[in-house]
Amino acid sequence: MDGGKVVYYLESVAKTVKTKEKTDIQEDTLSFEEALKQLESIVDEMENKALPLEKLLTCHEKGVRLQAVCQKKLEQAEQRIQQ
């Protein structure tokens, strides 16, 4: 595979991952409580099961996205309180 093909392949993989991330967690439809519950479930799974590295990485990535959803929801709530 030449360098141009490798770059094209990596770019297409990156686009696929970004698309999956956007559809995996629908920020607009996920409540704070739902996101927190999913995050707690992921943490529990990572702590209590012998997972393969790839699954751990996938769980970590999803956890980071869920944490961002929770943080955004908390910031929105704080803004509403301050108004």
ZILIN-V336252 format. One record per helix or strand. SS is the DSSP state (2 for helix, 1 for strand). FROM is the first residue (numbers start at 1). TO is the last residue. If there is no record, write none. Layout:
{{SS & FROM & TO} {SS & FROM & TO}}
This chain:
{{2 & 3 & 24} {2 & 32 & 48} {2 & 53 & 82}}
